[in-house]
Amino acid sequence: MSSSQIVRGRGATATLQKSAVIVDRDQVRTTIPFEVIQEARVGGRRARTVEIVLTDGMTHELRANNATSATAFAAAVNAADT
């Protein structure tokens, strides 16, 4: 992956890096290594929510500004995690 991919939503930003997803929410940064990501998927009423499901069953959710960016980000996470 040559550049990072970013999805922005209400009060949060998720950035796809080389070996992890970085979530910045309410001035708190959470680093989610690929090793603990089971899958990324799109959900929500308008398919604008990126759900990052961890191997322990916990889910991080980020409501994206639009469905296209949510879908592209989830696909990129899944592709990078393989």
Phi, psi and omega per residue, in radians:
M1 nan 2.129 -3.047
S2 -1.520 -0.474 3.127
S3 -2.447 2.767 -3.126
S4 -1.399 2.696 3.090
Q5 -1.967 2.454 -3.048
I6 -2.246 2.442 2.979
V7 -2.194 2.296 -3.126
R8 -1.967 2.541 3.100
G9 -2.561 -2.962 -3.141
R10 -1.154 1.883 3.048
G11 1.297 0.153 -3.111
A12 -2.629 2.682 3.066
T13 -2.406 2.406 3.053
A14 -2.102 2.348 -3.123
T15 -2.153 2.256 3.086
L16 -1.536 2.073 3.119
Q17 -1.899 -3.019 -3.087
K18 -1.073 -0.691 -3.044
S19 -2.302 0.178 -3.071
A20 -2.838 2.875 2.952
V21 -1.849 2.281 3.118
I22 -1.859 2.147 3.112
V23 -1.958 2.138 3.056
D24 -1.897 2.049 -3.113
R25 -2.490 2.218 3.096
D26 0.877 0.809 3.106
Q27 1.093 0.392 3.065
V28 -2.107 2.259 3.125
R29 -1.799 2.256 3.095
T30 -2.083 2.204 3.087
T31 -1.778 2.165 -3.123
I32 -2.009 1.773 3.137
P33 -1.142 2.580 3.126
F34 -0.976 -0.548 -3.094
E35 -1.039 -0.445 -3.107
V36 -1.816 0.068 3.115
I37 -1.610 2.098 3.071
Q38 -1.401 -0.828 3.121
E39 -2.889 2.810 2.966
A40 -2.063 2.408 -3.125
R41 -2.522 2.907 3.132
V42 -1.891 2.370 3.122
G43 -2.532 -2.795 3.134
G44 1.558 2.945 -3.063
R45 -1.071 -0.693 -3.118
R46 -1.991 0.389 3.140
A47 0.997 0.683 3.133
R48 -1.934 0.042 -3.114
T49 -1.761 2.157 3.035
V50 -1.570 2.156 3.109
E51 -1.959 2.083 3.091
I52 -1.818 1.880 -3.073
V53 -1.612 2.213 -3.129
L54 -1.620 2.860 -3.112
T55 -1.132 -0.379 3.112
D56 -1.566 0.084 3.111
G57 1.633 -0.235 3.103
M58 -1.198 2.581 -3.138
T59 -2.226 2.282 3.000
H60 -1.734 2.277 -3.128
E61 -2.069 2.484 3.091
L62 -2.444 2.128 3.109
R63 -1.482 1.992 -3.123
A64 -1.394 2.867 3.128
N65 -1.245 -0.430 3.105
N66 -2.698 2.815 -3.072
A67 -1.171 -0.595 -3.124
T68 -1.114 -0.801 3.138
S69 -1.196 -0.613 3.098
A70 -1.105 -0.797 -3.135
T71 -1.125 -0.770 -3.130
A72 -1.133 -0.706 -3.130
F73 -1.169 -0.795 3.130
A74 -1.060 -0.743 3.126
A75 -1.107 -0.705 -3.140
A76 -1.152 -0.708 3.097
V77 -1.093 -0.818 -3.140
N78 -1.092 -0.683 3.133
A79 -1.214 -0.670 -3.118
A80 -1.279 -0.468 -3.072
D81 -1.388 -0.121 -3.081
T82 -1.544 nan nan
